[in-house]
Amino acid sequence: MDPIAPTVALVFLLAGAVKGVIGLGLPTVSIGLLALFMPPAEAATLLILPGVLTNVAQSLGPHLRPLLRRFAPMLLAVVPGTVAGSYVIAAGAAALPALGAALLAYAAWGLATPQFRLPLRAERLTALPSGLACGLMTGATGVSVIPAGPWLAALGLAREELVQALGLTFLTSTLALALALAWQGVASPGLALGSALAVIPALAGQRLGSLLRHRIPPLLFRRIFFAALLLLGAQLAWRGLG
């Protein structure tokens, strides 16, 4: 048995629980923690199947067709951005500081919880750049929430629409990441098996998180979660530059 397998399972259990409580955070937590003891490209490969399966369910719902029509330009732009950004994560050396910077930006946004709105004209003008930037960040670090999360949150979507839109974005970016990692030759049979096995703790954690959602004050949990990401991002950025 691989000696790090229990640690990987624990990481995905925790990441799934975070996603179950707040609706996002699976790639952020899993890659952020796994990158402490393995190359970010390998961590991103382990994420593929858990990320796809957890986001398929999140993407489905009554708003699927209108959301696909509305956000098609942004979603399509994610793919070439991810392929281009994957050269960073495959190279290895620059991936750690890039991942650390992504976590720092995500944590800062989450702690600040800024309230701003994009008008429809601005949404149309920024859709392609936002999708491309999301793809570049996904390809470089495996984390796709920046800038997709803040951009979608600024559009004034209803709660269920926002959850579905985030699921569609994360699903698209995860599938594009799988394509990019295969293109870069990072994927291996061992990592593919590890990704399949990681599905079980990820789904179990997501279920556990959904049960805990009503027991933990959401604001308190978000503050603890983003403060921990802030420290983790700073550590990864420092280690990558050291």
JOWOCOR-V220875 format. One record per residue. SS is DSSP state (H for helix, E for strand, C for the rest). OMEGA is omega as a letter, one per 40 degrees, with the letter a starting at -180 (NA if undefined). Layout:
ss->SS omega->OMEGA
ss->SS omega->OMEGA
This chain:
ss->C omega->i
ss->C omega->a
ss->C omega->a
ss->C omega->a
ss->H omega->i
ss->H omega->i
ss->H omega->i
ss->H omega->i
ss->H omega->i
ss->H omega->i
ss->H omega->a
ss->H omega->i
ss->H omega->i
ss->H omega->a
ss->H omega->i
ss->H omega->i
ss->H omega->i
ss->H omega->i
ss->H omega->i
ss->H omega->a
ss->H omega->a
ss->H omega->i
ss->C omega->i
ss->C omega->i
ss->C omega->a
ss->H omega->a
ss->H omega->a
ss->H omega->a
ss->H omega->a
ss->H omega->a
ss->H omega->i
ss->H omega->a
ss->H omega->a
ss->H omega->a
ss->C omega->i
ss->C omega->a
ss->C omega->i
ss->C omega->i
ss->C omega->i
ss->H omega->i
ss->H omega->i
ss->H omega->i
ss->H omega->i
ss->H omega->i
ss->H omega->i
ss->H omega->a
ss->H omega->a
ss->H omega->a
ss->H omega->i
ss->H omega->i
ss->H omega->a
ss->H omega->a
ss->H omega->i
ss->H omega->a
ss->H omega->i
ss->H omega->a
ss->H omega->a
ss->H omega->a
ss->H omega->a
ss->C omega->i
ss->C omega->a
ss->C omega->a
ss->C omega->a
ss->H omega->a
ss->H omega->i
ss->H omega->i
ss->H omega->i
ss->H omega->i
ss->H omega->a
ss->H omega->a
ss->H omega->i
ss->H omega->i
ss->H omega->i
ss->H omega->a
ss->H omega->i
ss->H omega->a
ss->H omega->i
ss->H omega->a
ss->H omega->i
ss->H omega->i
ss->H omega->a
ss->H omega->i
ss->H omega->i
ss->H omega->a
ss->H omega->a
ss->H omega->i
ss->H omega->i
ss->H omega->a
ss->H omega->i
ss->H omega->i
ss->H omega->i
ss->C omega->a
ss->C omega->a
ss->C omega->a
ss->H omega->a
ss->H omega->i
ss->H omega->i
ss->H omega->i
ss->H omega->i
ss->H omega->i
ss->H omega->i
ss->H omega->i
ss->H omega->i
ss->H omega->i
ss->H omega->i
ss->H omega->a
ss->H omega->i
ss->H omega->i
ss->H omega->a
ss->H omega->i
ss->H omega->a
ss->H omega->a
ss->C omega->a
ss->C omega->i
ss->C omega->i
ss->C omega->a
ss->C omega->i
ss->C omega->i
ss->C omega->a
ss->H omega->a
ss->H omega->i
ss->H omega->i
ss->H omega->a
ss->H omega->a
ss->H omega->a
ss->H omega->a
ss->H omega->a
ss->H omega->i
ss->H omega->i
ss->H omega->i
ss->H omega->i
ss->H omega->i
ss->H omega->i
ss->H omega->i
ss->H omega->i
ss->H omega->i
ss->H omega->i
ss->H omega->a
ss->H omega->a
ss->H omega->a
ss->H omega->a
ss->C omega->a
ss->C omega->a
ss->C omega->a
ss->C omega->i
ss->C omega->e
ss->C omega->a
ss->H omega->a
ss->H omega->i
ss->H omega->a
ss->H omega->i
ss->H omega->a
ss->H omega->a
ss->C omega->a
ss->C omega->i
ss->C omega->i
ss->C omega->i
ss->C omega->a
ss->H omega->a
ss->H omega->i
ss->H omega->a
ss->H omega->i
ss->H omega->i
ss->H omega->a
ss->H omega->i
ss->H omega->i
ss->H omega->i
ss->H omega->a
ss->H omega->a
ss->H omega->i
ss->H omega->i
ss->H omega->a
ss->H omega->i
ss->H omega->i
ss->H omega->i
ss->H omega->i
ss->H omega->i
ss->H omega->i
ss->H omega->a
ss->H omega->i
ss->H omega->i
ss->H omega->i
ss->H omega->a
ss->C omega->i
ss->C omega->a
ss->C omega->a
ss->C omega->i
ss->C omega->i
ss->H omega->i
ss->H omega->i
ss->H omega->i
ss->H omega->i
ss->H omega->i
ss->H omega->i
ss->H omega->i
ss->H omega->a
ss->H omega->a
ss->H omega->i
ss->H omega->a
ss->H omega->i
ss->H omega->i
ss->H omega->i
ss->H omega->i
ss->H omega->i
ss->H omega->i
ss->H omega->i
ss->H omega->i
ss->H omega->i
ss->H omega->i
ss->H omega->i
ss->H omega->a
ss->H omega->a
ss->C omega->a
ss->C omega->a
ss->C omega->a
ss->C omega->i
ss->C omega->a
ss->H omega->a
ss->H omega->i
ss->H omega->a
ss->H omega->a
ss->H omega->a
ss->H omega->i
ss->H omega->a
ss->H omega->a
ss->H omega->i
ss->H omega->i
ss->H omega->i
ss->H omega->i
ss->H omega->i
ss->H omega->i
ss->H omega->i
ss->H omega->i
ss->H omega->a
ss->H omega->a
ss->H omega->i
ss->H omega->i
ss->H omega->a
ss->H omega->a
ss->H omega->a
ss->H omega->a
ss->C omega->NA
